[in-house]
Amino acid sequence: MNPENIDSIKLEEYKTRDIQDSHVNGSLMVIWRDWDKIIPYEPKMIYVTNVEPGEIKGPHLHTKRTTYFVCIKGKIAFIIRKNDGTYQEIESGEDNPILVQVPKNIASAHINLSSNTSSVLVLADVAWRPNDNEMKNISFDDYDWKKWEKSNS
């Protein structure tokens, strides 16, 4: 695998129907199936992280784990700094479910673009343990965070 293989995958969504009269009563979004092979490993940890309106989580990198993110409530912009110093921006949200891969040793952050709390589902190939010290905080000093302010209103 390319150590900088940042990937984004449009997820499948299906309408669900009422058993009585078949009206649409919701939806189902496929994040991971073992037979899809869109994620090259079985996740070792799955969790949800919440981000308050306008807030930024990160930037940081993980030295041991590759992580997949998808915003399941609200709208998030994932900001990923590649090894050459350029940034890749990927938006994911409940209306546009994009699964974002961030390989180990690649710095990333995410910012909530919604006026409400956003929720991000996370799948990782290495489970987090308290005091494992594999996360490193990074600074994106040359990144223009203000560009997202208009999105937050």
Disulfide bonds with the S-S distance in Angstrom:
none
